[in-house]
Amino acid sequence: MNARQQPADGALEAVLGHARRWLTVYPERAVPATGSADDAAERLGRQLAAHGAPTSEVVDRLVAAVEPGLMASGSGRFYGWVMGGTLPAALAADWLVSVWDQNAGMRDSTPGVVAAEEIAAAWILDVLSLPSDSGVGFVTGATMANFTCLAAARDAVLAERGWDVAQRGLVGSPGVRVLVGEESHGSVELALRYLGLGVPDRIGADEQGRMLPSELESAIATAPDMPTVVCLQAGNIHSGAFDPFESLVEMAHRAGAWVHVDGAFGLWAAATPTLAHLTAGLGRADSWATDAHKTLNTPYDCGIAVVSDAARMRASMGIHASYLLTASTVDPYELVPELSRRARGVPVWAALASLGRDGVAELVEGLVAAAQAIAQGLGELSGVTVLNDVVYSQVTCACASDAHTRAVFAAIIEEGVIMPSLSAWRERVVIRFSVSSWRTGPDDVVATVDAVARALSAVSSRGGEESASSPA
């Protein structure tokens, strides 16, 4: 029996069993992956067989080969990069998206999933207090969300100078100056590279990475007539800090600039009144990028691009061809770089529906509370210094020297109880805890601080930093 003749229900039953087991064991297993990619490749088999295998055997082989190489990224003790866990409702919806296998590009061909995405988009705008008539596109992640928004920005500021990018390209154009904070995330610079805009001009920031209004004012004044895009940040990757939006947005708009906000994980601070001081003025920007698989805890992948001028978003992203249906309103493919894509907005609908407005606020507040508790605990350990003001979900710390910090991080990963990230910030090697999972609770906070304490003790017993070898 070949693959086309094998019943799907057998495969689903096999997967369900493995999924139930994984969801049971991963919260308690070692957080870092224990196997390598080469190990997994050997177990998978490098040569394609002449004849296919039964579906259940394929599933079993896949699980056995891959699981040792999986991070327990949904664990309440996972703090690497900025990766959220997965809410149960969002996971269930994601399974259905794969089972339904709909191409969510055209509204009238797959109206069921598109309706769910449209409602999710409206809820996002409402929860985040963004203009209700904004265009919303579901993309792969924050990089493509930034790309989508900045494409609209590029085209808009050039259109104001009479230059049509869609018709004429960029060669010979007046050019676009992009101003970013000194600690802007690399995904913004990558999106600018994709868009042919080159390296941006960096604006000075304070010790927490917040753009300085005086520095932006000076930069704008150097070329007041240049088409300009200003990229602000909601949530610095190391400090969690937010740019002072009220003064910066007003200043940029006064100069005729487009304002984009990279809020990959920080945009969700706007969902709770307790963090309103961080997001004041954010809603007056022109575009916003975020990632639902971070703070909202949906599965990979689900970036969200929001542009206040929906018509401008459609002009930059849309295409029309005779073989495509044309919706009476807006087709999803007109708002994103992809003509074909899975219905990745459906898990967003499920996450929001399961949480409700109050639940979203509680989720965000819980992440912040856990981060602040971790910071307090780390600050009480001898030999650890917390370097940032913990205003959101990020905790960045260091030891007495870079070598010592690397050694402590290596000991943490070797034990495997928790998994933060190794990074560099303010000319120091640092350990960063990004609290992003809905599962992180008081017990995880205690376990985290205890794990760092054990790592400090282990490094000390091995003779300190001289024994260190960095895994990063």
N, C-alpha and C positions, 0 to 999 in steps of 0.2 A: 504494500500500500504506500503510495507516494504522499507527499505533503498535501496535495490538493484533495486527496481522498480521506484524509484523517479528520475525524469529527473535532470541531472546535471545543466542545464541552469537556473532552478529556484533558486538553491542554489547560483550560481554565481551572479545572479541579486540581491539577498538579500545581499550578501557580498559586492557587489559593492556599494550599497546604504550606508551601514554602513561605508565602507572605505572612501567614499567621505566625509561623515559627519565628521569622525575622522580627516582626513587630513585638514579639514577646521577649526575645533575647537581647536585641540591640541596646535597649536602655541600660543594661547592666554589663555589657561586654566592654572590652578595651576600646577606647574611642578611636585611636589611630588605626589605620589599616595594618594588618600583621603580615600580609603577603605582598610580593612585588608584581609588577606588570609582566615581567618575564616568566615568573612562576605560573601566573594565570594563563599565559599564552601556551605554555607547555601542557597544562591540564586541559585546555580547550581543544588542543590539537592543531598544529600548524598547517597540515595538509588537508585539503578538502577531499572527502571520501567519494568514491565513484557512485555509491548508492546512499540514499538518505536513510536516516534513523527514525524510529517512532517518536512522535512528539513528546511523550512523557520522558523518554530517555534523553532527548535533547534538553528539555527543561532541567532534569536532574543534573545533567552534565554541566550545564551553564551555571547553575547555582553552586555546585561543588567547586567549580573552577574559580568563580568570581568572588564569592563571599569573603574569603580571607583578604582580598584586596579592597574591601569596602571600609570607608570611614563610617563610624556611627554618628553621622552628622545630624541626625534627629535627636540625639541624646541631650539631656539637660546639662551635660558637662562638656559639650562641644562648643568652643568659642573661636574656631579658626575662621580667618577671613571675615566675611559677614554672610553667613549661611543660616537661614532659619530652619526650623523643623517643618513638619507637615501636619496641619490640623486634620483630624479624622475625616471631616466632611469634605475638605479639599482633596484628600487622597482618594476617597470614594468617587468623587466627581471626575477626577483625573482618569481613573480606571474606565469610567463610562465613556469619557472622551475617546479613549483608545478603542473601546469596543464599538462605539458608534462610527468611528473613523470618518468623520465629516470634514470636508474642506471648507473652512469657515471664511472663505474669501468673498463669496457673493451672498448677499442678504436673501434674495428670493429663491436661491437653490437649496440653501440649508437654513431655513428660517428658524428652526427650533433652537439650535445652538447660538445663532446670531442674536436671537431675542435675549438669551441668557447673558450674552456679552454686553448687549446694549444696556440692560438693567444694571449689570455690574459696573459699567462705565458711569452711569448716572449716580450710582451709590458712591463710587469713588469720589466724584466731584463734590457730592454732598458732604461726605465724611471729612474730606480734606479742605472744605470751604474754598473750593476753586470755582471759577465762573461756570455756571450751569450749562452754557451753550458751547463750551470748549469741545474740540475734537479729541477723542481718546482712541489710541491704537494699542493693541496687544502685540508685543514683540518678544524676542527671545530673552533679553536681559537689559541691564542698565546701559550697556554700551550701545545697543541698537536703539534704546529709548532716547539716549542723548543724540545719537545720529539722526533720528527722525525729527526731533525738535530743532536741532541745529541746522538741518537742511531747510526747514521752514524759515528759520531765522536768516540764514544766508540769502535765500531767495527774496525774502521780504525787504531786507535793508538794501539789496541791490536794485530791486524793483522801484524803490523810492527814488533811486538815481536814474531811473529809466532804462535799467539793464535787465533783460529777460534771460535768466540762466537757462531755462528749459530750451529756449530757441538758440541761444548764442554761446552757451558754455561759459567758462570762466576766463578764457584767454582774451585779453584786451579789456576786461572789465575794470571798474574803478578799484577792485580789490575789497576785501573785508578784513577789518582789524578785529581780532577777538581778544578780549581782556579776561583773564582768569586769576583766581587767587593764587598766592604763592604755593599753597598746599592743595591745589585742585587735584582731583583724582585722575589717574591715568586714563580712565575710560573716556573722559572728555577729550583729552588730547588725541586719543585713538580715533574717536569719531571725527574730529577736525581733520585728521590725516585722510580718512576715507573721503571726506567732502572736498578735498583739495585746498584746504585753507591753511595748511602748514602749521608751524609751531606758534602757539599763542603768546601774547605778551603777559608776563606775570606781574601781578600787583601785590605789593607788600601786605603782610599779615601780622597779626599780633602773636603772642607766645602760645595761644591756643589754636592758631591757624585761621582766625577770622579776618576777612579782608578789611583793610583800613580805609574808611571813607576818604580821608585826606589823600591817600595814595591813588585811589580811583579818580578823584577830582583832578589831580595833577596829570594823570595819564590821559584822560579825556581831553584836557586842555591842549595837549601837544598836537592833536590833529582833530579839531572840532568838527570838520566837515567830512571826515572819513566815515564810510559805512561801518558801523560798529555793533558788535555783539558782546554783551557782558555776561559772563557765566558765574553765577553765585552758587553757594554750597549749603545744603541743609544736612549737616552731619559730617564732620571731618572724620576721616577713616581712623585716625589715631586718638583724637580728643573727643570726638562727638560734637564739637562746637558748631554753631550755626552763624553764618554771616549776619550782620545787622541789616536786615532786608529793608526796613522802612527808609533809612537814609540812602542806601545804595540804589534801590529801585527808583526812588524819586530823582536822584542825581542822574542816573543813566537815562531815564525817560526824558528828562529836561534837555539832555543832549541829543535826543532822537535815537538812542540806542535800543536794540532789542535786549530784553533781559531773560536769560534762561537759568533755571534752578536745577542743579544736579542734586536730587534728593533720593538717591538709591535706597537708603534705609531710613534717612532722617525725615523725609516728607511726612511720614506717618505721625510725627509729633503733633501735626496740625489736628489730629483726631481727638485730642484730649485737652480740655481747658487748663489742666494743671501745667501744661507745657506751652501755653499760649505766648508766653514771653519770648520763647525761642523762635516762633514762627510769625511774629507780628510783621505785617507788610508783605509776607511771602505771596499771598494771593493776588497781588497787583503786578506780578511778573507776567511775561508773555508766554512762557512755556515751562514745563516741569517734567522731569524724568524720575521714575522710581522702579523698584523691583518688588513684585508681590512675593517672590520666594525668599525674600529677606524678612522684613518685619511682619508682614501679613501671614507668613508661614504657609504658603501654597507650595506645591511641588515645582521642581524645575520643569519647563522654563516659563517664566512669565514676567517680562518687563512691561512697563506701562509708560507710554508717551502721551503727554497732554499738551495741547496747543490752544491758547485762548481763541485765536482766529481760526476756526475750523476750515473756512474756505481756503486760507493760506496753506494749511496742512494738506488739504486735498490737492491743491495746485502743485505742491512739491512732491507728493507721493503717488498721486493718481495716474492711471493710464486707461485709455479706452480702446477696445478692439471689437471687431464685429462679432467674434465668437463668445464674448462675455455678455452676461445678462447685465442690464442697467436698472438698478433699483430706483424706486420713486423717491427715496430719501438719499442715503449714503451707503455704498458698499464698503465692507470692512477693508478690502484690498486697497481702497483709495486713501487709507490713513496710515499705512505701514509699507515697508519696503518689499513685502512678500505678496505675490499674487496667490500663492497656495500656502496654507498653513493649517495646523491643527487648531481646534477650538480652545486655545489656552486660556481664554477669559472665563470659561465655565467653572473651573476650580476657584477662580476669584469670586464669582457669584456665590458658590457654595460656602467659601470661607466667611464672606460677609453675612450671608444668610444665617449661618450657624452662630456667629458671634453677636450680630446686632450692633447697633451704634454703641451701646454701653460696653459690649464685649470687646470691641476694637479698642476703645479707650483703656479698658482694664488690661488688655494684652500689652499695649505700649507701656502703660504705667508699671506693669509687672517686670518688663525687661529693664526699665530704668531702675526700679527698686533693687533688683538682683545685682545690677552693675554697681550700684552705690554700696550695697552690702559687701560685695567682693572687694571693692576698693578699700572699704574700711578695714576688712580683715587683713588684706595684704599690707596695708599701711601699718598694722600693728606687728608685722613680722620684722625682726632684726635683719637688716641687710637688703630690704626691698624698699624702693621709693616709688610711689605713685606719681606720675609726671603730669597728669592732666586734671583739670577740673571736671569731675564726672557729672555732667549735666544731662547726659543721654545714656546710650547703651554701651559706650566704649570705655575700657579701662586699660591704660598703658603704663607699664612699670619697668623698672630697670634695677640692676644690682650695682655694686660698687664700680665695676669695670665692664667693658664690653665682653671680655673673655669670660668673666664670671656670669654675666647674663646668658651667654650662649651655653655655658655649662649647666646652668639651672634649667634652661629650656630643654636641653638634651636629656636631662634626668627626668623631667616631666613626661616627655614623649616616650622614654624608655619604660616608665611605669605604666602609662596608658590610661590612667584613671580620668584625666582631663586632656583636652587638646586646645590650647591657645595657638597664636601665630607668633613667629619670630619676624621682626621687622626692624626698620631704622627710622628714627624720628628725632629731629632737632640735634642731629649729629651724634646720636647715641644708638647703640643696638638696644632694642626694647622687646618686651613680651607684651603682646596685645590680646586682651580678652574682649571679643565682640559678643555680647549677650543678645542672642537673636532667636532662641527657641522658646516656644510657649511652654515647654516642659521644665525649664529652669526654675527651680523653687528653692526654698530655704535649705533643704537637705543638700542640694547641689552646691549651694553657696558654701556651706560648711565643708563639703568634700573638696571643693576647689581650693579653698584656703589651706586645708590640711595637706593637699597634694603638693602645693608650692612649698609648704614648710618641710615636707619630707624631702623634696628635691634640694632645698637649701642644705639640709642636714647631710644628704648623700654626697653632694659636691664637697662639703667641708670634710667629710670623713675620707674622701679620696684624695685629699691634698689640695682642694680648691681649684682655681681656674686652670692650673697647669695640666689637669687631667681632662680638660674639656676638649671635645671635638664637636663641631657644629654640624647638625643635620640639614641646615638650611643653605 
